[in-house]
Structure formats: structure tokens, C-alpha cells
Amino acid sequence: QVQLVESGGGLVQAGGSLRLSCAASGRTFSYYSMGWFRQAPGKEREFVAGIVWSDGRTGYADSVKGRFTISRDNAKNTVYLQMNSLKPEDTAVYYCAAVQWGVGVVTRTRAYDYWGQGTQVTVSS
């Protein structure tokens, strides 16, 4: 059973930084694609960033390119999302997700099989 546990959310001022972590367990994740998504109140869940575990290929939503960086630590089975230059519009619950045999960076929400519980990120102006 795959388990994903996010941490690192919090309250930060605009222009600040946060690093989210997603600890993954229950499988060997070599054949998985991982993603970070976010959902703001009243809005649909949206893709933020993704990574192919086996080769480290990454992809980003246009809204976060140049500000956010996704990475993984194979030894710790952990995926990170480094968020810099945060804006109030980045405020949302952030979710980690995993899909087995994903082809490249997977951006579609419905393609993912496993989800974490989410961590709140609030950016004040």
C-alpha cells in the first residue's frame, strides 16, 4: 500500500520561501511519476510540478516556472517542492501524488492513483 505524507506547509509573507516534502512508502518508486498539485478554496485541483522518479525529468505549470523546483531523494524516498518568490495567489492546500508506470511527467489529476493528505500553504500580502 502506497503512503504519501506531506509536510512543510505554513504561513509566509509574499516573496518568501517554503520547502514542501513528500515522504513516500510502501513501494519501490523507480517506476513511478510523482506530482505536486494544489487546490485553493472554490477552485479545482491543479497541477503544479511533476517528476519522473527513474530519470529525474521534471515539468512545471506556467504559473510557477522559474519560482518552484521539484526534486527527489532516492535514498530517503522523498520528493520535495522548493517554492521561492511566493505570491498570495500561491495560497492553497498542496498535495503530493503518485502514479505507477506514468509516461513522463504526468499533469492530469485523474491519472494519479495515490494522494497524500495535503498541507496548507498560506502566503500573506
N, C-alpha and C positions, 0 to 999 in steps of 0.2 A: 504494500500500500504506500503510495507516494504521499509524503507530507511536505508542505511548504510553509515555512514560518517567517513572516516578515518582521523587521524591526528597524528602528532608526528614525521613525517619523517624529514630528514635533512642531513647535511654533518657531518661526524665524521671520526676521524682518526682510522686506524686499531688498534684493541684492545679495542676500546671504546664501549660505550653502548648507546642504544636508547630504548624508550618505545613507541610503537605504540598503539593508541586507536581506537576503532571502536564503535561509538555510534549508537545503533540500535533503530528504532522506527517504529510504525505502526502495531505492533502485540504484542501478548504475546508470548515470545520466549521460553517458557517452553518445547515446543515440537520441538525445532529446534536444528540442529547441525550447528556449526559455524566453519569457517576455515579462515586461512590466506594463501594466495598464493603470489607468486612473479613472475615477468616477466622481464628478462634482455633483452637488445637490441638484436634482432636477434634470440632469444630463445623462446621456448614455455613457457606458463604459467605453473608453477609447485607448487605442494602442499608444504607448509612449516610446518603448525601445525593446529590441529583441536581440538575442544572441544564439548562435548555433554552438552547442556545448563542445562538439568534437573539434571544430577548427577556429572558433572564436569570431566568425563573421558576425557583424553587427548591422543593425538598421535602426533608424530613428524617425519619429514623427517630425514633420517640418517645424512644428511649434517648439521643439526642444533641441533641434540640431545646433551644435556649437555651444550648448549650455549643459547638456546632460551627457554622461558617459556610462555605458553598461559594460560590465566586465564579469569574469568568473574566476574563482579559485578552485582548481580541480582537487587539491588536497583537502580543502575544507568543505567541498560540495556546496559552495555558496556563490550566489550571484549578487552583484552589487549594482546600485544605481547612484552614481555621484551626480548631484544636482547643484549647479552653480548659477549665479546670477538669477536667483529665484524671483518670480513675479507673483503678484496677488492672484493672477489667473491660473497659477500652478496649484492653487489650493484644491485639494481633493483627497479622497481615500485612494491610496496606491496599493495595487495588488500584484503579486507575483504569480506567474502561471507557467505550466509545463505541458508539452505535448511530445509524445514519442513518435519517432520517425517523421518529424516535421521536415519539410523540404525547404532548406534555407531559413531565413528569418520569417517567422510566421506572424502576420499582422492582424488576422481575423480573430475576433474574440471567440467566436463559436468553434474555432478549430482546436482550442485548448481543452485538455482533459482534466487538468488538476489546477486548483486555485488555492492560494493562501487566504488567510482571514482578513487581510488588509491592514494598513497602517495609515493614520491620519497625518497629512501634511497641511499646515496652515501657514500662509505667507501674509504677513501684515504689511500694509502700505505706510 
